[in-house]
Each structure stands twice: as C-alpha cells, then as structure tokens.
Amino acid sequence: MSLPYTRAEVKDRARTEWRGLCNVTLPSFTSDFSTLNAAGIAHDVRLAARYGFWGTLVASESGTTLEEYLRFMEIAAEAAPERFRLVAHLSFSTVEEELIAAKAAEALGYEAALLSYPPGFRPGSASDIVDHTKYVAERTDLALIMFAVMTWGFSPLHPSGFPPEAIEEIARIDTAAALKYEGGGSASMTAFADIHRRVGDRLIVENPMEQNLPALVEKFGVPWFGTSAYESFGDRVPRVYELASAGKYDEAMDVFWSYQAARAAKGAFHASFAGAGLIHRVGWKYLGWLQGFNGGLLRMPQMRLNPGQMKSLRAGLAASGFELPAGDDDFYLGRNPA
C-alpha cells in the first residue's frame, strides 16, 4: 500500500474528506506481556468502525517498543475496514524514531499522523518550534495533525501554551491538515476562537474534547474532531456529531445530555490525577472495555487503576443507560485473551 494522496493534495483532502471523529486504539498484550495481542487489537479497530468513527489513532506512549509499535500499525492496517482511516502517533523519545514510524505509516497507507514533540525538545523561541515542526514535515508526505497543548511546556514562550505566531507559520506547511488545539488553560475557548480566526482558512482547527463538540460544530462549523478516547461513551459521541452536523441541534443535545453522568464520572477521574502530566491510559482501556472493546492491562510503567476508580467509572456509565458487563474480573485479560 501507499499514501492515497500527494503532498499537494493534503489540505484539500482534509477539507473535503475529513468528516467525523477519530478515536484512540491502545495496544493489547498477551497475558505475560511478552508480545502484542493481535486479536485484541483487531477487535478494537473493527469495533471502532462499527461505532461510526471516521478512523482511529494507533497510539504510542502505551508500553510498546518502537519495533512493537511498527507491528501494532501493521495489525491495525490489516484489520481496518475499507474507508476506515488510520492515524499514526508520532510520539517517541527522539525525532529519529518519529520519522521511522512516519515512514512505516506511509508504506501502510495511513491517512495521517499526530505530531508530537520529544521530551528533550526545549525551544527558546517560537521560531525554534516552527523549525522543528518543518524538519519533520519535510521528511514525510503524511498529512499531519499538528498538536498545540500545554503539556509540551512551551508556556514560557506564550501564556496560552503555544505561541500563536508559531501556529500561523506551521499552518502554512503544505502537509498541515489539522490543528488539535488544547491551548489556553482556563481561557481555552477564547484561545481557540483566536487561533481559529488566525489560521482556520489554512487547516482544520478543532478542540478534541467531546463536551465542546456541539458548540464547535454550530458556531465554528468544525467538520472533524480527534484524537480522543470517545469510545468511552460507546457510539454516542458519533451520534452527537452526526446530528449536530445535520443541523439537528435539539436531537444532538438530547443525546449529548444522555451520558452526562458518564461524562462527569470520567471528568472526576481525570481530575484525580491532575498535574501528573500523564494520561491514565489504563483507565481509558477500562472504559473502552465496558463499551465492548478488548480491555486488558498495558505494560508498565503505567498509572494503576484501583477498584474505587473502577466503581465510580462504572456507576457513571450505568447511570447513563449503557449496558455493561456483570463484573470487572474479565477486564484484566481482555475479551480476546492470549
């Protein structure tokens, strides 16, 4: 396989064909954690497609080596139904590893890649961020989802967490398809509106938080959202998107509020480890398992999921009317044990 587009076609393709939500697929491992569980991964990719997602992020940062991640991408590509899009996750210790993953994604015909910044990258100016981003973009033809988030530690350069002048330059890159914008901290929506005004004519500007989706569709016409663990709420986030995008806002909001208890439980869960600078991916795996995904633990080091957290998350989903498995014991090995 190969990329289904050229560099020159990236921006137009994103504008015309990126419609929907990109969820997240985390790796599944065998019970002894010695290797990947291909059946579990394939199950999750296919279920995401059945739930109505546009595509899925094949997530790194989840206990795989680089070599295992390349195999993870292959398993996802083999399992993906036709027209279900795959997104590589360029988040590794070095930029050289990012480019190895990018080249593998190109060869597998992936739709895009979510760009990250290595932990050792410490820019002294906005131009340093632009130069680093261009360095990666010039070495792969993949459509890139640029990512502006407080986690990078760029706040000394701008209080929003990512200098707007850097974003304006990055948006001009020919393979910049979308901007996953999570800057601004407590002023996130004001920051989003400012960035959308600045670069919304050059690439898709979106905030991936599902609680903002109806407003961003109605007020900004955002056509695509990702990447995030939308699978925590089964097929309801895609349903909200479809209804809102069709202008059926009352119906969209009925579905939106139908899982408020689950949303609140997940929000409280995330607040319990605020400041860690980490994503509780085992918690994401558990929420996905409750919705029919494979489940199973991730290889250490990961934050641990304790019984009290599981009880609270389960209660939120139950109060939202989701049908759930009877107990939690089967989560640990997953639905496709190996």
Beta strands, then each sheet from edge to edge (+ up, - down):
strand 1: 20-25
strand 2: 55-58
strand 3: 85-90
strand 4: 112-115
strand 5: 143-149
strand 6: 176-182
strand 7: 204-206
strand 8: 224-226
sheet 1: 7+ 6+ 5+ 4+ 3+ 2+ 1+ 8+
end
